Amino acid sequence: MKNYQTLKVLDLFRKLFEGFEIDYPTMRRILQVKLTMDGRRPTTIMSQNRNGKKKEDSNQFLKSLWFYAFIGLTLVPLLFIGDNFMFKMSLIFGVVMFLIMTAMISDFSSVLLDVRDQTVIGTRPVDSRTISAARAIHVTIYLLFLTAAIVLVPLIVGIVQFGIVFGILFVVTVLFSDLFIVAITALLYYVILKFFGGERLRDIINYVQIGLSFTIVVGYQVLARAFEFQGVQASFEPVWWNMFLPPVWFGAPFAVVLNGANGWYYDVFIALAILIPIIALWIYLSLLPTFERNLLKLMDQTGPSKKKATKGMNRLASLLTTSKEEHAFYQFAERMLKNERDLKLKIYPSLGFAIIFPFVFLYNGYSAGQSLESIRSGRMYLTIYASMMMIPGIVIMLQYSSKSKGAWIYHVTPIKHFGVMIKGTLKAFLTRLFAPIFIVISILYGLLFGIRIIPDLMIVLLIAIVYSVICFGILKGTLPFSQPFESAGQSDGWKTIPFALLIPVFGGIHFALTYVPFGTWAYLLILLLVVPLTWQKGLQR
C-alpha cells in the first residue's frame, strides 16, 4: 500500500499518541488501509469514460476540493471591510466554522458513527482506544484538507496585505477551531450514545442534526449582532454573552496583536480559544473506550415498536398515486426515507435549514428597521420561498442508498416506464419531508400575516411541486436509491447551484404579480393547469 504524505506528517506526533496509550503502529496501519480504500471508492458516471473503460482509481473527495476553494474566494472581500480585525476575523471564522460544522454533521457523521470498525477490526486483538483514534484521525485528515481548501486563498491574500504575523495567527487559530469542532461534535454524539440506544438512538441522532442546523444559523445571526455598525465601520464592545460565541474567541487574537486591543475580556476570549479545544479533545480521548462500547448500540434493533401505517396514511397514498405501480413505489420510497439511517444522516440537516431560513430573512427585515405592523401589511411572507432551498440537495440524495445493490430489482419488475418509480419517489419526498415543514411554516406565517396570504401559500406549494420535478433533472436518468453513498462526491453541490438560483426567480415573479390586479389569482390558476402537465411530461423515462 502507498505510504501517504499525511501519514509521514503524522509520524512526527507518534510520541503524543503513545502518551495517550494508543498503539501507534496499529493505528497507522488502519489509517493506511482507510486512505487506500478511500481511493478505491466506486463512482457513478464519472467512473467510466466513453469507451466504457474504468478510470484510474482516485479519491473523489480530494478531486472536489476546488469546490470549497471557490467558496473560500468569497471570504477575501471580508478582509478589506474596515480596520477592525475583531469584526472581520470573527465574521470569517463564523463562515468557516459554519461550513466545516455543516460538513461534520452531514458528511462525516456516518464516519464518526461507523460500527464496521468494531465488527471487523474489533474482533482482532486491537485495543478499542486505537480503533477510535484511527477513526478520529481519519476524519481530522479530511477536515484539514477541507479547511485548507477554504482558507488557503484568504490566507495568502491576508499575508500579502497584513504581513506574516497575520498568517501565523490565521493558521494557528484555524487549527484550534478545527480541533474544537471535531472534539465538540464527537462529545455530543458521546452524550447521545450514553443515554439512548436502539431505534430511539438513531431517531435522536437525526433530531440532533436538525438542532445543530438551527444552532449554526441562529448563532451566525447572533454573531453579527455582537457588533455595532456606523457606515462601513464596525465597533465592538465586549459583553458577557460574547463568551458563548466561538468565532469571537478566534477573532480576539487578531484584535489584540494587530489592533492593539486590550482588556480582560480579550484575555478571556483568547484563553477560551486555546483551552476549550484542548480540554474537549482531552475529554474525548479519555472517553474513547466508553464511546466505542456505546457505539455498538447502533447495531441494536430493539426499541419502541413502530406503529403500523394508519388507514389515513394509506388512503393519502392512494389519493396521491394514479396506478398500483406508482402506489407501490410511493410506499417503498416512503419507507426508505423513514428507515434508512445513512440517508437520514445526509438529508436531515437540510430540513433544519429549511425551517429556520424563512424566519431568519423575516427577522432581518424586522431588525433592519421595519415595524412589526409594516411587516404584517407588506409582502415579507414571500420569504417562505427560502423553505424550498432544501429541495435540490435532497433530490440529489435520492439516488443514494446503503442498500444500493438491491437496485437490480428495478430491472426485473414488469414495468415499462421508469417514470412511475420517479413519480412515486418524488411524491413520497414531498409528502413525508417537504409538506410537514411547509405546513408548519404556513401556519406560523398565517398567524402573522393573516388569511390574505392563503392564495400566495397555495402558489408557493404548487411552485415547489413544479420545482421538484425540475430538480430531478439533476439525476439525469439515475434511478432512486440505486447508487452507493461511496460514489457521492462533494462536487454534487455544484450541480444544485443552477437549480437553487431558480428560487429567487420564482419569488421575483410572484412578487411582481402581487402588484398586478388579480395577478395572484391568475398566477394560481395558471399553476393549477401547469402542475399536471409538468408532472406528466417532465418525469417520462
Kinemage of the C-alpha trace (Angstrom):
@kinemage 1
@onewidth
@group {chain A} dominant
@subgroup {mainchain}
@vectorlist {calphas} color= white
{ca met a 1} P 0.000 0.000 0.000
{ca lys a 2} L 1.012 3.571 -0.628
{ca asn a 3} L 2.820 5.418 2.160
{ca tyr a 4} L 0.773 8.627 2.109
{ca gln a 5} L 2.319 12.000 2.877
{ca thr a 6} L -0.306 12.601 5.568
{ca leu a 7} L 0.936 9.512 7.402
{ca lys a 8} L 4.524 10.749 7.205
{ca val a 9} L 3.431 14.003 8.821
{ca leu a 10} L 1.505 12.017 11.437
{ca asp a 11} L 4.712 10.155 12.312
{ca leu a 12} L 6.055 13.393 13.785
{ca phe a 13} L 3.429 13.129 16.541
{ca arg a 14} L 3.982 9.483 17.383
{ca lys a 15} L 5.134 10.203 20.949
{ca leu a 16} L 1.981 12.219 21.576
{ca phe a 17} L -0.271 9.308 20.591
{ca glu a 18} L 1.765 6.846 22.599
{ca gly a 19} L 1.399 9.185 25.582
{ca phe a 20} L -2.357 8.531 25.359
{ca glu a 21} L -1.681 4.746 25.397
{ca ile a 22} L -2.551 4.346 21.708
{ca asp a 23} L -0.865 1.574 19.710
{ca tyr a 24} L 0.587 3.887 17.080
{ca pro a 25} L 1.865 1.259 14.537
{ca thr a 26} L -1.557 -0.414 14.502
{ca met a 27} L -3.382 2.912 14.241
{ca arg a 28} L -1.119 3.918 11.366
{ca arg a 29} L -1.831 0.665 9.517
{ca ile a 30} L -5.586 1.111 9.973
{ca leu a 31} L -5.346 4.645 8.606
{ca gln a 32} L -3.277 3.437 5.673
{ca val a 33} L -5.978 0.900 4.804
{ca lys a 34} L -8.734 3.522 5.196
{ca leu a 35} L -6.942 6.011 2.944
{ca thr a 36} L -6.292 3.282 0.380
{ca met a 37} L -9.950 2.257 0.387
{ca asp a 38} L -10.971 5.903 0.024
{ca gly a 39} L -9.043 5.955 -3.246
{ca arg a 40} L -10.937 2.883 -4.457
{ca arg a 41} L -14.434 4.135 -3.879
{ca pro a 42} L -16.677 3.303 -6.822
{ca thr a 43} L -18.007 6.258 -8.780
{ca thr a 44} L -21.108 6.561 -10.869
{ca ile a 45} L -20.938 8.046 -14.355
{ca met a 46} L -17.517 9.526 -13.683
{ca ser a 47} L -16.016 6.094 -13.118
{ca gln a 48} L -16.269 5.230 -16.789
{ca asn a 49} L -15.182 7.017 -19.915
{ca arg a 50} L -16.899 6.979 -23.233
{ca asn a 51} L -15.216 3.756 -24.224
{ca gly a 52} L -16.559 2.029 -21.120
{ca lys a 53} L -13.101 1.621 -19.573
{ca lys a 54} L -12.535 2.351 -15.919
{ca lys a 55} L -10.571 5.380 -14.995
{ca glu a 56} L -7.620 5.118 -12.662
{ca asp a 57} L -8.664 4.873 -9.007
{ca ser a 58} L -8.813 8.269 -7.408
{ca asn a 59} L -10.200 9.879 -4.302
{ca gln a 60} L -13.234 11.861 -5.388
{ca phe a 61} L -13.216 13.944 -2.192
{ca leu a 62} L -9.713 15.254 -2.867
{ca lys a 63} L -10.576 15.939 -6.508
{ca ser a 64} L -13.573 18.030 -5.475
{ca leu a 65} L -11.767 20.329 -3.027
{ca trp a 66} L -11.729 23.023 -5.704
{ca phe a 67} L -15.426 23.497 -4.907
{ca tyr a 68} L -14.518 24.612 -1.374
{ca ala a 69} L -11.595 26.654 -2.691
{ca phe a 70} L -14.111 28.596 -4.775
{ca ile a 71} L -16.208 29.198 -1.647
{ca gly a 72} L -13.024 30.428 0.045
{ca leu a 73} L -12.769 33.186 -2.562
{ca thr a 74} L -15.905 34.760 -1.096
{ca leu a 75} L -14.018 35.309 2.185
{ca val a 76} L -11.408 37.553 0.563
{ca pro a 77} L -13.609 40.711 0.429
{ca leu a 78} L -14.225 40.356 4.166
{ca leu a 79} L -10.519 41.042 4.754
{ca phe a 80} L -10.951 44.569 3.387
{ca ile a 81} L -14.021 45.580 5.443
{ca gly a 82} L -12.700 48.415 7.594
{ca asp a 83} L -9.797 48.177 10.021
{ca asn a 84} L -11.473 46.320 12.880
{ca phe a 85} L -9.838 42.872 12.914
{ca met a 86} L -12.159 41.685 15.669
{ca phe a 87} L -15.108 42.191 13.366
{ca lys a 88} L -13.795 40.836 10.099
{ca met a 89} L -11.950 37.848 11.578
{ca ser a 90} L -14.923 36.892 13.748
{ca leu a 91} L -17.072 37.068 10.631
{ca ile a 92} L -14.583 34.966 8.648
{ca phe a 93} L -14.394 32.357 11.396
{ca gly a 94} L -18.176 32.367 11.593
{ca val a 95} L -18.365 31.445 7.895
{ca val a 96} L -15.527 28.907 8.099
{ca met a 97} L -16.961 27.195 11.180
{ca phe a 98} L -20.415 27.226 9.577
{ca leu a 99} L -19.088 25.385 6.516
{ca ile a 100} L -16.993 22.913 8.499
{ca met a 101} L -19.668 22.151 11.083
{ca thr a 102} L -22.188 21.617 8.285
{ca ala a 103} L -19.781 19.156 6.671
{ca met a 104} L -19.306 17.431 10.024
{ca ile a 105} L -22.994 16.828 10.666
{ca ser a 106} L -23.865 15.908 7.075
{ca asp a 107} L -20.846 14.198 5.529
{ca phe a 108} L -18.710 12.938 8.417
{ca ser a 109} L -21.314 11.809 10.962
{ca ser a 110} L -21.532 8.459 9.204
{ca val a 111} L -17.750 8.073 9.694
{ca leu a 112} L -17.786 9.007 13.377
{ca leu a 113} L -20.732 6.668 13.938
{ca asp a 114} L -19.471 3.798 11.769
{ca val a 115} L -19.754 0.452 13.595
{ca arg a 116} L -17.898 -1.529 10.930
{ca asp a 117} L -14.552 -0.846 12.592
{ca gln a 118} L -15.822 -2.606 15.691
{ca thr a 119} L -17.250 -5.583 13.829
{ca val a 120} L -14.244 -6.065 11.509
{ca ile a 121} L -11.218 -4.826 13.467
{ca gly a 122} L -12.679 -5.082 16.953
{ca thr a 123} L -12.796 -8.871 16.710
{ca arg a 124} L -8.999 -8.850 16.375
{ca pro a 125} L -6.531 -8.174 19.190
{ca val a 126} L -6.733 -4.412 18.658
{ca asp a 127} L -7.398 -2.016 21.527
{ca ser a 128} L -10.660 -0.055 21.204
{ca arg a 129} L -8.800 3.158 22.003
{ca thr a 130} L -6.613 2.598 18.939
{ca ile a 131} L -9.649 1.950 16.734
{ca ser a 132} L -11.344 5.130 17.930
{ca ala a 133} L -8.178 7.180 17.463
{ca ala a 134} L -7.868 5.892 13.895
{ca arg a 135} L -11.459 6.948 13.202
{ca ala a 136} L -10.916 10.408 14.703
{ca ile a 137} L -7.659 10.950 12.805
{ca his a 138} L -9.316 9.761 9.588
{ca val a 139} L -11.996 12.437 9.966
{ca thr a 140} L -9.412 15.025 11.016
{ca ile a 141} L -7.268 14.406 7.932
{ca tyr a 142} L -10.157 15.154 5.623
{ca leu a 143} L -11.272 18.127 7.699
{ca leu a 144} L -7.774 19.586 7.414
{ca phe a 145} L -7.911 19.184 3.626
{ca leu a 146} L -11.371 20.739 3.615
{ca thr a 147} L -10.274 23.628 5.832
{ca ala a 148} L -7.122 24.223 3.800
{ca ala a 149} L -9.177 24.452 0.616
{ca ile a 150} L -11.473 27.050 2.211
{ca val a 151} L -8.856 29.271 3.869
{ca leu a 152} L -5.877 28.967 1.503
{ca val a 153} L -6.740 31.926 -0.728
{ca pro a 154} L -7.760 34.231 2.179
{ca leu a 155} L -4.550 33.201 3.961
{ca ile a 156} L -2.351 34.169 1.001
{ca val a 157} L -4.197 37.446 0.471
{ca gly a 158} L -4.015 38.205 4.192
{ca ile a 159} L -0.262 37.601 4.342
{ca val a 160} L 0.310 39.898 1.351
{ca gln a 161} L -1.949 42.600 2.817
{ca phe a 162} L -1.206 42.399 6.557
{ca gly a 163} L 2.109 40.553 6.876
{ca ile a 164} L 3.462 37.243 8.116
{ca val a 165} L 2.183 37.767 11.661
{ca phe a 166} L -1.378 37.660 10.325
{ca gly a 167} L -0.556 34.419 8.510
{ca ile a 168} L 0.821 32.738 11.625
{ca leu a 169} L -2.179 33.795 13.706
{ca phe a 170} L -4.578 32.623 10.994
{ca val a 171} L -3.024 29.158 10.695
{ca val a 172} L -2.891 28.597 14.465
{ca thr a 173} L -6.435 29.792 15.132
{ca val a 174} L -7.850 27.762 12.226
{ca leu a 175} L -6.192 24.615 13.603
{ca phe a 176} L -7.670 25.258 17.051
{ca ser a 177} L -11.099 25.902 15.545
{ca asp a 178} L -10.922 22.572 13.692
{ca leu a 179} L -9.893 20.867 16.904
{ca phe a 180} L -12.827 22.465 18.675
{ca ile a 181} L -15.340 21.366 16.021
{ca val a 182} L -14.143 17.735 15.889
{ca ala a 183} L -13.998 17.330 19.668
{ca ile a 184} L -17.327 19.036 20.400
{ca thr a 185} L -19.153 17.071 17.694
{ca ala a 186} L -17.716 13.779 18.959
{ca leu a 187} L -18.594 14.636 22.569
{ca leu a 188} L -22.133 15.494 21.561
{ca tyr a 189} L -22.536 12.108 19.926
{ca tyr a 190} L -20.981 10.508 23.016
{ca val a 191} L -23.668 12.019 25.252
{ca ile a 192} L -26.389 10.794 22.889
{ca leu a 193} L -24.888 7.292 22.772
{ca lys a 194} L -24.617 7.278 26.564
{ca phe a 195} L -28.289 7.797 27.287
{ca phe a 196} L -30.077 6.253 24.313
{ca gly a 197} L -29.977 3.011 22.391
{ca gly a 198} L -31.557 1.026 19.580
{ca glu a 199} L -34.085 2.648 17.279
{ca arg a 200} L -34.588 5.573 19.661
{ca leu a 201} L -30.861 6.343 19.445
{ca arg a 202} L -30.978 6.553 15.662
{ca asp a 203} L -34.001 8.847 15.832
{ca ile a 204} L -32.373 11.091 18.440
{ca ile a 205} L -29.240 11.465 16.293
{ca asn a 206} L -31.343 12.693 13.383
{ca tyr a 207} L -33.187 15.179 15.581
{ca val a 208} L -29.896 16.435 16.998
{ca gln a 209} L -28.693 17.098 13.454
{ca ile a 210} L -31.700 19.337 12.863
{ca gly a 211} L -30.977 21.040 16.182
{ca leu a 212} L -27.354 21.610 15.187
{ca ser a 213} L -28.521 23.167 11.928
{ca phe a 214} L -30.740 25.524 13.932
{ca thr a 215} L -27.894 26.379 16.289
{ca ile a 216} L -25.435 27.124 13.484
{ca val a 217} L -27.781 29.502 11.656
{ca val a 218} L -29.056 31.251 14.788
{ca gly a 219} L -25.518 31.525 16.166
{ca tyr a 220} L -24.386 33.200 12.976
{ca gln a 221} L -27.182 35.767 13.319
{ca val a 222} L -26.259 36.435 16.951
{ca leu a 223} L -22.610 36.853 15.957
{ca ala a 224} L -23.456 39.633 13.504
{ca arg a 225} L -25.371 41.447 16.242
{ca ala a 226} L -22.386 41.457 18.584
{ca phe a 227} L -21.072 44.415 16.570
{ca glu a 228} L -22.426 47.920 16.062
{ca phe a 229} L -22.162 49.459 12.605
{ca gln a 230} L -21.557 53.064 11.643
{ca gly a 231} L -21.407 53.190 7.861
{ca val a 232} L -18.879 50.578 6.750
{ca gln a 233} L -17.062 50.635 10.096
{ca ala a 234} L -17.868 48.210 12.897
{ca ser a 235} L -17.254 48.722 16.589
{ca phe a 236} L -17.087 46.054 19.265
{ca glu a 237} L -17.907 46.453 22.924
{ca pro a 238} L -17.392 43.131 24.762
{ca val a 239} L -20.272 41.896 26.884
{ca trp a 240} L -20.662 38.709 28.897
{ca trp a 241} L -22.728 36.784 26.321
{ca asn a 242} L -19.945 37.148 23.730
{ca met a 243} L -18.163 34.378 25.644
{ca phe a 244} L -20.641 31.910 24.143
{ca leu a 245} L -19.660 32.808 20.547
{ca pro a 246} L -16.672 30.677 19.438
{ca pro a 247} L -15.948 32.842 16.336
{ca val a 248} L -15.360 35.770 18.708
{ca trp a 249} L -12.807 33.680 20.621
{ca phe a 250} L -10.789 33.084 17.481
{ca gly a 251} L -11.097 36.690 16.335
{ca ala a 252} L -9.727 38.061 19.610
{ca pro a 253} L -6.002 37.251 18.966
{ca phe a 254} L -6.111 39.349 15.770
{ca ala a 255} L -7.662 42.288 17.631
{ca val a 256} L -5.007 42.125 20.353
{ca val a 257} L -1.979 41.646 18.102
{ca leu a 258} L -2.948 43.726 15.063
{ca asn a 259} L -5.308 46.349 16.542
{ca gly a 260} L -3.694 46.685 19.955
{ca ala a 261} L -6.938 45.877 21.783
{ca asn a 262} L -6.648 45.149 25.483
{ca gly a 263} L -8.774 44.299 28.459
{ca trp a 264} L -9.690 41.261 30.480
{ca tyr a 265} L -12.481 40.332 28.065
{ca tyr a 266} L -9.937 39.792 25.298
{ca asp a 267} L -7.775 37.732 27.640
{ca val a 268} L -10.778 35.528 28.406
{ca phe a 269} L -11.604 35.136 24.694
{ca ile a 270} L -8.040 34.051 23.873
{ca ala a 271} L -7.975 31.683 26.846
{ca leu a 272} L -11.245 30.113 25.685
{ca ala a 273} L -9.896 29.746 22.116
{ca ile a 274} L -6.911 27.790 23.452
{ca leu a 275} L -8.234 25.898 26.464
{ca ile a 276} L -11.707 24.797 25.322
{ca pro a 277} L -10.475 22.854 22.239
{ca ile a 278} L -7.659 21.234 24.238
{ca ile a 279} L -9.927 20.291 27.148
{ca ala a 280} L -12.613 18.991 24.811
{ca leu a 281} L -10.071 16.854 22.940
{ca trp a 282} L -8.614 15.520 26.202
{ca ile a 283} L -12.065 14.571 27.490
{ca tyr a 284} L -12.933 12.894 24.198
{ca leu a 285} L -9.710 10.872 24.102
{ca ser a 286} L -10.243 9.843 27.716
{ca leu a 287} L -13.732 8.607 26.879
{ca leu a 288} L -12.769 6.734 23.703
{ca pro a 289} L -13.200 3.194 25.125
{ca thr a 290} L -16.652 4.036 26.507
{ca phe a 291} L -17.564 5.750 23.236
{ca glu a 292} L -16.686 2.569 21.320
{ca arg a 293} L -18.755 0.362 23.608
{ca asn a 294} L -21.730 2.683 23.367
{ca leu a 295} L -21.338 2.865 19.591
{ca leu a 296} L -22.403 -0.773 19.415
{ca lys a 297} L -25.873 0.367 20.480
{ca leu a 298} L -26.388 1.435 16.879
{ca met a 299} L -26.497 -2.256 15.981
{ca asp a 300} L -29.289 -2.856 18.464
{ca gln a 301} L -32.612 -3.219 16.683
{ca thr a 302} L -34.671 -3.169 19.855
{ca gly a 303} L -36.728 -0.217 20.869
{ca pro a 304} L -40.266 1.033 20.826
{ca ser a 305} L -42.265 -0.831 18.264
{ca lys a 306} L -43.068 1.030 15.096
{ca lys a 307} L -46.724 1.758 14.665
{ca lys a 308} L -48.239 0.359 11.570
{ca ala a 309} L -49.319 2.793 8.923
{ca thr a 310} L -52.769 4.123 9.666
{ca lys a 311} L -55.666 3.833 7.288
{ca gly a 312} L -55.458 7.566 6.819
{ca met a 313} L -51.874 7.374 5.532
{ca asn a 314} L -52.768 4.522 3.186
{ca arg a 315} L -55.750 6.494 1.939
{ca leu a 316} L -53.483 9.517 1.360
{ca ala a 317} L -51.071 7.361 -0.635
{ca ser a 318} L -53.971 6.085 -2.728
{ca leu a 319} L -55.174 9.616 -3.422
{ca leu a 320} L -51.723 10.843 -4.443
{ca thr a 321} L -50.884 7.993 -6.795
{ca thr a 322} L -52.560 7.161 -10.087
{ca ser a 323} L -51.691 3.479 -10.518
{ca lys a 324} L -50.862 0.383 -8.485
{ca glu a 325} L -47.226 0.509 -9.644
{ca glu a 326} L -46.831 4.139 -8.606
{ca his a 327} L -48.521 3.347 -5.281
{ca ala a 328} L -46.042 0.528 -4.653
{ca phe a 329} L -43.013 2.740 -5.336
{ca tyr a 330} L -44.520 5.528 -3.240
{ca gln a 331} L -44.701 3.182 -0.267
{ca phe a 332} L -41.209 1.838 -0.989
{ca ala a 333} L -39.683 5.346 -1.129
{ca glu a 334} L -41.632 6.418 1.954
{ca arg a 335} L -40.156 3.527 3.936
{ca met a 336} L -36.654 4.280 2.643
{ca leu a 337} L -36.922 7.909 3.721
{ca lys a 338} L -38.292 6.818 7.081
{ca asn a 339} L -35.943 3.973 7.968
{ca glu a 340} L -32.576 4.301 6.220
{ca arg a 341} L -30.208 5.840 8.753
{ca asp a 342} L -27.376 6.774 6.361
{ca leu a 343} L -29.796 8.598 4.096
{ca lys a 344} L -31.314 10.499 7.015
{ca leu a 345} L -27.831 11.469 8.218
{ca lys a 346} L -27.359 13.214 4.875
{ca ile a 347} L -30.696 14.953 4.455
{ca tyr a 348} L -31.867 15.922 7.946
{ca pro a 349} L -29.519 18.932 8.261
{ca ser a 350} L -31.212 20.363 5.154
{ca leu a 351} L -34.556 20.111 6.926
{ca gly a 352} L -33.215 22.218 9.765
{ca phe a 353} L -32.026 24.910 7.365
{ca ala a 354} L -35.362 24.853 5.519
{ca ile a 355} L -37.245 25.518 8.750
{ca ile a 356} L -35.077 28.322 10.069
{ca phe a 357} L -34.090 30.325 6.964
{ca pro a 358} L -37.549 31.834 6.207
{ca phe a 359} L -37.691 33.201 9.749
{ca val a 360} L -34.080 34.423 9.548
{ca phe a 361} L -34.929 36.504 6.479
{ca leu a 362} L -38.100 37.688 8.188
{ca tyr a 363} L -36.171 38.714 11.302
{ca asn a 364} L -33.541 40.502 9.216
{ca gly a 365} L -36.309 42.630 7.746
{ca tyr a 366} L -37.520 43.465 11.249
{ca ser a 367} L -34.020 44.261 12.544
{ca ala a 368} L -33.404 46.490 9.503
{ca gly a 369} L -35.846 48.998 10.956
{ca gln a 370} L -39.246 47.868 9.721
{ca ser a 371} L -42.008 47.870 12.302
{ca leu a 372} L -43.996 44.731 13.016
{ca glu a 373} L -47.103 46.388 11.604
{ca ser a 374} L -45.376 47.275 8.319
{ca ile a 375} L -44.088 43.714 8.025
{ca arg a 376} L -47.555 42.253 8.624
{ca ser a 377} L -49.101 44.507 5.988
{ca gly a 378} L -46.271 44.032 3.475
{ca arg a 379} L -45.021 41.193 1.304
{ca met a 380} L -42.411 39.684 3.613
{ca tyr a 381} L -44.449 36.468 3.596
{ca leu a 382} L -42.673 35.667 0.328
{ca thr a 383} L -39.615 34.746 2.423
{ca ile a 384} L -41.322 31.361 2.670
{ca tyr a 385} L -39.639 30.611 -0.657
{ca ala a 386} L -36.499 30.010 1.420
{ca ser a 387} L -38.043 26.726 2.588
{ca met a 388} L -37.562 25.431 -0.973
{ca met a 389} L -33.788 25.585 -0.501
{ca met a 390} L -33.897 22.003 0.798
{ca ile a 391} L -35.321 20.565 -2.429
{ca pro a 392} L -32.242 20.447 -4.754
{ca gly a 393} L -29.926 18.964 -2.129
{ca ile a 394} L -32.375 16.297 -1.015
{ca val a 395} L -33.420 15.396 -4.558
{ca ile a 396} L -29.800 14.711 -5.482
{ca met a 397} L -29.503 12.464 -2.413
{ca leu a 398} L -32.494 10.395 -3.513
{ca gln a 399} L -30.232 8.454 -5.861
{ca tyr a 400} L -28.109 7.085 -2.994
{ca ser a 401} L -28.671 4.216 -0.590
{ca ser a 402} L -26.630 1.939 1.651
{ca lys a 403} L -28.627 -0.915 0.094
{ca ser a 404} L -27.962 0.114 -3.498
{ca lys a 405} L -27.001 -3.412 -4.533
{ca gly a 406} L -30.667 -4.267 -4.395
{ca ala a 407} L -31.347 -1.900 -7.317
{ca trp a 408} L -31.352 -4.890 -9.669
{ca ile a 409} L -34.974 -5.371 -8.634
{ca tyr a 410} L -35.889 -2.356 -10.775
{ca his a 411} L -34.877 -4.174 -13.922
{ca val a 412} L -36.821 -7.364 -13.238
{ca thr a 413} L -40.111 -5.719 -12.352
{ca pro a 414} L -42.781 -5.820 -15.079
{ca ile a 415} L -42.732 -2.043 -15.556
{ca lys a 416} L -42.320 -0.490 -18.982
{ca his a 417} L -41.667 3.103 -17.923
{ca phe a 418} L -39.283 4.001 -15.115
{ca gly a 419} L -41.117 7.317 -14.757
{ca val a 420} L -43.564 5.511 -12.461
{ca met a 421} L -40.735 4.886 -9.977
{ca ile a 422} L -39.644 8.515 -10.101
{ca lys a 423} L -43.169 9.840 -9.624
{ca gly a 424} L -43.733 7.611 -6.605
{ca thr a 425} L -40.389 8.637 -5.092
{ca leu a 426} L -40.937 12.362 -5.601
{ca lys a 427} L -44.437 12.206 -4.162
{ca ala a 428} L -43.101 10.364 -1.113
{ca phe a 429} L -40.405 13.011 -0.655
{ca leu a 430} L -42.857 15.898 -0.983
{ca thr a 431} L -45.367 14.252 1.355
{ca arg a 432} L -43.003 12.985 4.049
{ca leu a 433} L -40.302 15.673 4.153
{ca phe a 434} L -41.361 18.891 2.446
{ca ala a 435} L -45.083 19.057 3.260
{ca pro a 436} L -44.769 18.885 7.091
{ca ile a 437} L -42.198 21.694 7.124
{ca phe a 438} L -44.193 23.796 4.679
{ca ile a 439} L -47.408 23.305 6.673
{ca val a 440} L -45.763 24.358 9.955
{ca ile a 441} L -44.227 27.474 8.392
{ca ser a 442} L -47.527 28.282 6.628
{ca ile a 443} L -49.466 28.115 9.897
{ca leu a 444} L -46.995 30.440 11.618
{ca tyr a 445} L -46.986 32.814 8.648
{ca gly a 446} L -50.787 32.697 8.576
{ca leu a 447} L -50.931 33.761 12.216
{ca leu a 448} L -48.556 36.625 11.481
{ca phe a 449} L -49.830 37.882 8.111
{ca gly a 450} L -53.459 36.755 8.207
{ca ile a 451} L -55.668 34.765 5.864
{ca arg a 452} L -54.938 37.138 2.966
{ca ile a 453} L -51.802 35.124 2.152
{ca ile a 454} L -53.621 31.791 1.633
{ca pro a 455} L -53.601 32.134 -2.205
{ca asp a 456} L -49.903 33.030 -2.054
{ca leu a 457} L -49.156 29.956 0.076
{ca met a 458} L -51.003 27.785 -2.438
{ca ile a 459} L -48.878 29.310 -5.220
{ca val a 460} L -45.658 28.536 -3.329
{ca leu a 461} L -46.776 24.949 -2.770
{ca leu a 462} L -47.573 24.458 -6.463
{ca ile a 463} L -44.261 26.019 -7.467
{ca ala a 464} L -42.482 23.665 -5.059
{ca ile a 465} L -44.095 20.717 -6.826
{ca val a 466} L -43.016 22.015 -10.239
{ca tyr a 467} L -39.577 22.883 -8.852
{ca ser a 468} L -39.035 19.355 -7.514
{ca val a 469} L -39.740 17.955 -10.987
{ca ile a 470} L -37.245 20.416 -12.500
{ca cys a 471} L -34.639 19.496 -9.885
{ca phe a 472} L -34.993 15.819 -10.687
{ca gly a 473} L -33.172 16.674 -13.905
{ca ile a 474} L -30.005 16.722 -11.750
{ca leu a 475} L -30.060 12.925 -11.677
{ca lys a 476} L -30.189 12.620 -15.471
{ca gly a 477} L -31.972 9.291 -15.569
{ca thr a 478} L -30.420 7.727 -12.451
{ca leu a 479} L -32.961 5.590 -10.631
{ca pro a 480} L -33.841 6.362 -6.993
{ca phe a 481} L -31.735 4.672 -4.298
{ca ser a 482} L -29.630 2.894 -6.935
{ca gln a 483} L -26.173 4.343 -6.179
{ca pro a 484} L -23.919 3.678 -3.155
{ca phe a 485} L -23.098 6.538 -0.816
{ca glu a 486} L -19.394 5.951 -1.518
{ca ser a 487} L -19.917 7.318 -5.012
{ca ala a 488} L -21.294 10.620 -3.713
{ca gly a 489} L -18.804 13.432 -4.221
{ca gln a 490} L -18.631 16.898 -2.700
{ca ser a 491} L -18.842 18.212 -6.267
{ca asp a 492} L -22.522 17.237 -6.211
{ca gly a 493} L -23.010 20.646 -4.647
{ca trp a 494} L -22.121 22.292 -7.946
{ca lys a 495} L -24.987 20.507 -9.644
{ca thr a 496} L -27.528 22.085 -7.322
{ca ile a 497} L -26.351 25.694 -7.783
{ca pro a 498} L -28.167 26.426 -11.109
{ca phe a 499} L -31.346 24.938 -9.672
{ca ala a 500} L -31.011 26.901 -6.416
{ca leu a 501} L -30.778 30.119 -8.433
{ca leu a 502} L -34.293 29.435 -9.733
{ca ile a 503} L -35.776 30.041 -6.279
{ca pro a 504} L -35.293 33.859 -6.299
{ca val a 505} L -36.553 33.854 -9.906
{ca phe a 506} L -39.795 32.196 -8.826
{ca gly a 507} L -40.021 34.529 -5.866
{ca gly a 508} L -39.378 37.584 -8.052
{ca ile a 509} L -42.144 36.636 -10.479
{ca his a 510} L -44.542 36.088 -7.591
{ca phe a 511} L -43.548 39.412 -6.016
{ca ala a 512} L -44.107 41.310 -9.280
{ca leu a 513} L -47.531 39.745 -9.822
{ca thr a 514} L -48.731 40.899 -6.387
{ca tyr a 515} L -48.719 44.434 -7.802
{ca val a 516} L -50.925 43.399 -10.742
{ca pro a 517} L -54.702 43.498 -10.143
{ca phe a 518} L -55.864 39.881 -9.754
{ca gly a 519} L -52.331 38.843 -10.679
{ca thr a 520} L -52.067 36.409 -7.764
{ca trp a 521} L -55.302 34.639 -8.650
{ca ala a 522} L -54.389 34.447 -12.336
{ca tyr a 523} L -50.962 33.016 -11.411
{ca leu a 524} L -52.645 30.441 -9.174
{ca leu a 525} L -54.988 29.372 -11.976
{ca ile a 526} L -52.091 29.027 -14.429
{ca leu a 527} L -50.129 26.896 -11.976
{ca leu a 528} L -53.125 24.627 -11.402
{ca leu a 529} L -53.022 23.898 -15.143
{ca val a 530} L -49.208 23.691 -15.371
{ca val a 531} L -48.590 21.300 -12.464
{ca pro a 532} L -50.372 18.242 -14.013
{ca leu a 533} L -48.654 18.861 -17.359
{ca thr a 534} L -45.236 19.216 -15.718
{ca trp a 535} L -45.764 16.090 -13.651
{ca gln a 536} L -46.885 14.120 -16.703
{ca lys a 537} L -44.312 15.312 -19.237
{ca gly a 538} L -41.357 16.142 -17.020
{ca leu a 539} L -40.968 12.673 -15.474
{ca gln a 540} L -41.202 10.488 -18.542
{ca arg a 541} L -38.328 7.989 -18.712
